[in-house]
């Protein structure tokens, strides 16, 4: 069966659905295809089921890309305030968490239901359980797309298939293969916003800390984040670790300050005067979990009385807790990564419309592009903004 449509969007995730809504509102005949049995699966699982749908503070500084300026146009043309106006229209209750992060009060399903309702109102057809087998450019400016549910001839083709993160949710390299088929360069992909695994010796030392979370500053190169870090049975996780993982390269060391608000040297010296006979472990457990201190220091060090510690020894204790250097073994990879770094080269796309500069009427939106947001609602905002931009012109 042959279907002629104005716009065919491959991928029924956040970006694909949003682009479909905007194109449908313009009176375009829009079909969205997805190989999954349900639209917006990653929306439903995001934010612990509450969907961190945007952030009060959004700027280009919150994104990683080989072209750091590329995202500026889209996020300024469709902003977080525009998306919040839509949330308000649907009266979806939400709340703010740390760092301006916005979550649904009840369920991520509220966001997906809103998108699907908007699609319905705009006359968009969403076809699920439909995989794309082949794409060809016709002599005219249209495409021929062979799918498991028929052949489509769209004027405009939009690739919104996301990255490689969480393959169990259906992630595939499909979008990159389409880009390469049409002569696009792909910036090397890797897992982002992902926990670290540790070297065997470190893993053995810290495995028993599994479940402990502490506020810390984590640094890699010139990038640093302050949030919780979480010890797991495989390594290190928590918001600060996920954030820094996007900047980390294999073989690099990360630097962790476990007591970012404390002048630890001054604290120990004050205690030396006030409580000279106290053991080091007694005063450290005022500031850090006992098990964490036991993992960072030998028992004989922790049992030392404060009046036995030299200035040099105090400096070393502070360094071990506030300039702790650790070299991760690797990351947990795409299996648990929230995003994929890299993707379709921004330099070959229009920053205003997301259109390919190589093939007329071909568009790439969302995570498939080499634009990756921080943790905190930025990747969803990129989906809304890039989808909206393409939706104005497809």
Secondary structure, DSSP 4 states (H G I P E B T S, - for coil): -EEEEEEEEE--SHHHHHHHHHHHHTT--EEEE-SSSSTTHHHHHHHHHT-EEEES---GGGEE-SSTTTHHHHHHHS-HHHHHHHHHHTT--EEE-GGGEEEESS-THHHHHHHHHHHHHTT-EEE-S--EEEEEE-SSS-EEEEETTEEEEEEEEEE----SS-GGGT--SHHHHHHHHTT--EEEEEEES-PEE--HHHHHHHGGGTT-EEEEEEEETTEEEEEEEEE-SSEEESHHHHHHHTT--TT--EEEES-TT--HHHHHHHHHHH-TTSBHHHHHTTTS-HHHHHHHS-HHHHTSBGGG--HHHHHHHHHHHHSEEE---EE-GGGT-SEEEEEE-GGGB-TTT-BBSSSTTEEE-GGGBS-EEPTTTHHHHHHHHHHHHHHTT-
